[in-house]
Amino acid sequence: MRHASRWIAAACAIASVGVFAQQPKVVAPPSAAANPAWVPPGSPGSPIDTDLFHAQILLDAAGFSPGAIDGKHGSSFKQALRGFQEGHGLAVSGTLDTPTRQALLKVGRPSAVMVKLGPDDVQSTYVYPLPKDPEKQYKLAFLGYRNMLEKVAERYHTTPATVVALNGPEKLIGLGQTLRMPNVVPISRDYVGTHPDGARLMALLNVDARQPHGDHIVVDKSEGALKVFDPSDQLVAQFPVTTGSTHDPLPVGTWKVTTYAFLPPFHYQPNLFWDAKDNAKEHRLAPGPNGPVGVAWLDLTKKHYGIHGTPEPSTIGKTESHGCIRMTNWDVMRLARIMTKPGFPAIFQE
């Protein structure tokens, strides 16, 4: 673990120095570019349902993550509603019914915020093109974001396509430019008690410092969610997760989270991956938000297993993992803030 810590420190230095990428526009993804006629959110033809968008913002603020905020129905949104309802003593329906709307509105947060982009929004070490093959990734010194749009989207808990849908494909992006973004801006960034590496990442990923105290977590494969309970067994937070596959099933049992590593390097061992190429070799991959484990690794007492981030937040709950518990980068950092000390129980069940 000492060796890993040195790697983390080096990675943080790279990320903080960074460079600016010159990208003048919010470049639309191919699906959006195919239909260039843009309409503001809330107007007919917009891919964003403003009611759902606001509900996702409020769920995120309340600690019941809907995953990537996009203003659309989906399994993660439904599961977040169920978690919020359970945690607040409401009928668990998974629908945005009147009692749930009323309870969410008590969070008291507008759905969007106008952001004048500063250094924390756009400064980074960008890597484009970013190879998907670990055999090519190992040659890189840092597995960073591909461009400003990807970084800004992750910082505001959303997707590049949603940023385009909120602002239009002709909107400029860069230092000093103003974008309409999901309102996930923290009320507090006082991360006292958190390791400086973790605190830096929490600030960059807009994780509010004010979090409930968690005592233990439960991951249920059938629900696709990681639930956080306080010492009185009250549900206080919930996150969508990817929990394994038929090749690498969820390791059912009671484990403990022993250590945290922020911006860790990754020891790629192809013999542990059923889908690795026959001639693949072991490599130590550089850290970065687009690395195989994202921005954080929470190590479990189950060998080779952990809870970690991901380079593809929009796939959480929709694709398979290699047995580990995979979360969005902002959610894994929030979990690290809720569970401030290693050693907490992690119960995995089907």
C-alpha positions in Angstrom: 0.0 0.0 0.0 2.9 2.3 0.6 4.0 1.8 -3.0 0.5 2.6 -4.2 0.5 5.8 -2.1 3.6 7.1 -3.9 1.9 6.5 -7.2 -1.2 8.4 -6.1 0.8 11.4 -5.0 2.6 11.6 -8.4 -0.7 11.3 -10.2 -2.2 14.2 -8.2 0.7 16.4 -9.1 0.2 15.6 -12.8 -3.6 16.4 -12.6 -3.1 19.6 -10.7 -0.5 21.1 -13.0 -2.3 20.1 -16.2 -2.7 21.9 -19.5 -5.5 23.6 -21.3 -7.1 22.0 -24.3 -8.2 24.4 -26.9 -11.8 23.3 -27.8 -14.0 26.2 -28.7 -17.4 24.5 -28.8 -19.5 22.0 -26.8 -19.0 19.4 -29.5 -22.1 17.2 -29.9 -21.8 13.5 -29.8 -22.6 11.7 -33.1 -26.2 11.0 -32.0 -26.8 14.6 -31.4 -24.9 15.8 -34.4 -27.2 13.7 -36.6 -30.1 15.9 -35.6 -28.6 19.5 -35.4 -32.0 21.2 -34.7 -31.6 22.1 -31.0 -34.5 23.2 -28.7 -34.1 24.4 -25.1 -34.9 21.9 -22.3 -38.6 21.8 -21.6 -39.6 22.5 -25.2 -41.1 19.9 -27.5 -38.4 17.9 -29.1 -35.8 18.3 -26.3 -34.4 14.9 -25.0 -34.6 16.4 -21.4 -37.8 16.0 -19.4 -37.5 18.9 -17.0 -39.6 17.3 -14.3 -37.4 14.2 -14.3 -34.3 16.3 -14.5 -35.3 18.3 -11.4 -36.2 15.0 -9.6 -32.7 13.6 -10.4 -31.0 16.7 -9.1 -33.0 16.5 -5.8 -32.3 12.8 -5.5 -28.6 13.4 -6.0 -28.6 16.1 -3.4 -30.5 13.9 -0.9 -27.9 11.1 -1.2 -29.9 8.7 -3.4 -28.0 8.9 -6.6 -29.8 8.4 -9.9 -26.4 7.9 -11.6 -25.7 10.2 -14.5 -28.3 13.0 -14.5 -29.9 13.2 -18.0 -33.6 14.0 -17.5 -34.7 10.5 -18.7 -36.5 7.5 -17.3 -34.2 4.6 -16.6 -33.5 1.8 -14.1 -31.1 3.8 -12.0 -33.7 6.6 -11.7 -36.4 4.2 -10.6 -34.0 2.5 -8.1 -33.1 5.9 -6.7 -36.7 6.7 -6.2 -37.3 3.4 -4.4 -34.3 4.1 -2.1 -35.4 7.6 -1.3 -38.9 6.4 -0.5 -37.6 3.6 1.7 -35.3 6.0 3.5 -38.0 8.6 4.1 -40.8 6.2 5.2 -42.9 6.6 2.0 -44.7 3.9 0.0 -42.0 2.2 -2.0 -43.3 2.4 -5.6 -40.4 3.5 -7.7 -42.6 6.1 -9.3 -42.5 9.9 -8.9 -45.9 10.1 -7.1 -47.2 13.1 -5.2 -45.9 12.2 -1.7 -42.4 11.6 -3.2 -42.5 14.9 -5.1 -43.4 16.7 -2.0 -40.7 15.1 0.0 -38.1 15.8 -2.7 -39.1 19.5 -3.0 -38.1 19.9 0.7 -34.5 19.5 -0.4 -35.0 23.0 -1.8 -32.6 23.1 -4.8 -33.2 24.5 -8.3 -32.5 22.1 -11.1 -29.9 24.1 -13.1 -27.1 26.6 -12.4 -25.2 28.9 -14.7 -21.6 28.1 -14.3 -18.7 30.4 -15.4 -16.1 27.9 -16.2 -13.0 28.2 -14.1 -9.7 26.3 -13.8 -11.2 23.4 -11.8 -13.8 23.0 -14.5 -11.5 22.8 -17.6 -7.9 22.5 -16.5 -6.6 18.9 -16.8 -4.2 16.6 -18.6 -6.3 15.5 -21.5 -5.6 12.3 -23.5 -7.0 12.0 -26.9 -7.4 9.5 -28.5 -7.7 7.3 -25.4 -7.2 3.6 -26.3 -9.5 1.1 -24.7 -7.0 -1.8 -24.9 -4.9 -2.1 -21.7 -2.1 -3.3 -23.9 -2.0 0.3 -25.3 -3.0 2.2 -22.2 0.1 1.1 -20.3 2.2 3.4 -22.5 0.4 6.5 -21.2 1.6 8.5 -18.2 -1.9 9.5 -17.1 -5.3 8.1 -18.1 -7.1 11.5 -18.1 -10.3 12.8 -19.7 -10.5 13.0 -23.4 -11.5 16.6 -23.6 -13.1 19.5 -21.7 -16.6 18.3 -22.4 -16.1 14.9 -20.8 -14.5 16.5 -17.7 -17.2 19.2 -17.3 -19.9 16.5 -17.7 -18.4 14.3 -15.0 -17.8 17.2 -12.6 -21.5 18.0 -12.8 -22.7 14.4 -12.6 -24.0 14.2 -16.1 -23.1 13.1 -19.6 -21.6 15.0 -22.6 -24.9 14.5 -24.5 -26.8 16.1 -21.7 -24.4 19.1 -21.6 -25.1 19.5 -25.3 -28.9 19.2 -24.8 -28.8 21.8 -22.0 -26.8 24.4 -24.0 -26.9 23.6 -27.7 -24.1 22.3 -29.9 -22.9 25.8 -30.8 -22.2 26.9 -27.2 -18.6 27.8 -26.5 -16.7 25.8 -23.9 -13.5 27.0 -22.2 -12.1 29.1 -19.4 -14.4 32.0 -18.7 -17.3 30.6 -20.8 -20.7 30.2 -19.1 -22.7 26.9 -19.4 -26.1 25.8 -18.0 -25.3 22.8 -15.9 -27.1 20.4 -13.4 -27.2 22.1 -10.0 -25.0 19.7 -8.0 -22.7 22.5 -6.7 -21.8 21.6 -3.1 -23.0 23.8 -0.2 -19.8 22.9 1.7 -16.3 21.9 0.6 -14.9 21.6 4.1 -13.6 18.1 3.8 -12.0 17.9 7.3 -11.0 14.4 8.2 -10.5 13.3 4.6 -7.1 12.6 3.2 -5.9 15.6 1.1 -5.8 13.4 -2.1 -9.4 12.4 -1.5 -10.5 16.0 -0.6 -9.1 17.3 -3.8 -11.0 14.8 -5.8 -14.2 15.4 -3.9 -13.9 19.1 -4.7 -13.3 18.4 -8.4 -16.3 16.1 -8.6 -18.6 18.4 -6.7 -19.1 16.1 -3.7 -20.8 18.0 -0.8 -18.7 17.8 2.4 -21.9 17.5 4.4 -22.8 13.8 4.4 -24.6 11.4 6.8 -22.6 9.0 9.0 -22.6 5.5 7.6 -22.0 2.4 9.6 -22.2 -0.4 7.1 -23.2 -1.0 3.4 -25.3 -3.7 1.7 -25.0 -4.5 -2.0 -27.9 -6.5 -3.3 -27.4 -8.0 -6.8 -31.1 -8.2 -7.5 -31.5 -4.5 -6.9 -28.3 -3.2 -8.5 -27.7 -0.8 -5.7 -25.3 -0.1 -2.9 -27.2 0.9 0.3 -25.6 2.8 3.2 -27.1 2.3 6.7 -26.4 4.2 9.8 -25.7 2.6 13.2 -29.5 2.3 13.9 -29.9 0.5 10.5 -31.6 3.5 8.9 -31.1 3.8 5.1 -29.2 7.1 4.7 -27.8 6.9 1.1 -28.0 4.7 -2.0 -26.0 4.4 -5.2 -26.4 2.5 -8.5 -23.7 -0.1 -9.0 -22.5 -2.8 -11.4 -22.0 -6.0 -9.5 -20.3 -8.6 -11.6 -21.2 -11.1 -14.4 -21.8 -14.8 -15.0 -18.0 -15.2 -15.4 -17.2 -13.2 -12.2 -20.2 -13.2 -9.9 -20.8 -11.0 -6.9 -18.8 -12.5 -4.0 -21.8 -13.1 -1.6 -20.8 -12.8 2.0 -19.8 -10.3 4.7 -16.5 -8.5 4.0 -14.8 -5.4 5.3 -13.3 -2.4 3.5 -9.7 -2.2 4.7 -8.0 0.7 2.8 -8.8 3.5 0.5 -6.6 4.6 -2.5 -7.3 7.8 -4.4 -6.2 8.0 -8.1 -4.6 4.6 -7.8 -2.5 2.9 -10.5 -3.9 -0.4 -11.7 -2.1 -3.7 -11.8 -3.5 -5.3 -14.9 -3.3 -9.1 -14.6 -4.8 -10.7 -17.7 -5.1 -14.1 -15.9 -7.8 -12.6 -13.8 -9.9 -11.4 -16.8 -11.9 -14.0 -18.6 -12.1 -11.7 -21.7 -8.4 -10.8 -21.9 -6.5 -11.5 -25.1 -4.6 -14.8 -25.2 -1.2 -13.0 -25.6 -2.0 -10.2 -23.1 0.8 -9.3 -20.6 0.8 -7.9 -17.1 1.2 -4.1 -16.9 0.9 -1.4 -14.3 -1.5 1.1 -15.8 -1.2 4.8 -14.9 -3.9 6.4 -12.7 -6.6 8.7 -13.9 -10.3 9.2 -14.1 -10.4 7.2 -17.3 -8.4 4.3 -15.8 -10.0 0.9 -15.2 -10.9 1.7 -11.6 -11.6 5.5 -12.0 -10.6 7.8 -9.3 -10.7 5.6 -6.2 -10.4 2.0 -5.0 -11.8 0.8 -1.7 -10.1 -2.5 -1.0 -12.1 -5.5 0.4 -11.0 -8.4 2.5 -12.0 -10.6 -0.4 -8.8 -10.9 -2.4 -8.8 -9.2 -5.8 -12.1 -7.5 -5.1 -12.9 -3.9 -4.3 -15.4 -1.0 -4.7 -14.2 1.5 -7.3 -15.0 4.2 -9.9 -15.3 3.8 -13.6 -14.2 5.5 -16.9 -17.8 5.1 -18.3 -20.4 6.5 -15.8 -23.3 6.1 -18.1 -22.8 2.3 -18.2 -23.3 1.8 -14.4 -26.1 -0.8 -13.8 -26.3 -1.5 -17.6 -23.1 -3.6 -18.3 -21.1 -6.3 -16.5 -18.1 -6.0 -14.4 -15.3 -8.4 -13.5 -16.8 -9.1 -10.1 -16.0 -5.9 -8.3 -18.5 -3.2 -7.3 -18.3 -0.4 -9.9 -19.7 3.1 -9.3 -19.6 6.5 -11.0 -16.5 8.4 -10.0 -18.5 11.0 -8.1 -20.5 8.4 -6.2 -17.5 6.4 -5.1 -16.0 9.6 -3.7 -19.2 10.4 -1.9 -19.2 6.9 -0.4 -15.6 7.6 0.8 -16.9 10.8 2.5 -19.8 9.0 4.1 -17.7 6.1 5.3 -14.9 8.2 6.7 -12.9 5.3 8.2 -11.8 2.0 6.7 -12.9 -1.2 8.4 -16.6 -0.9 7.8 -18.7 -4.0 7.0 -19.7 -4.7 3.4 -22.5 -7.2 3.1 -23.0 -8.7 -0.4 -26.2 -10.6 -1.1 -28.2 -11.9 -4.1 
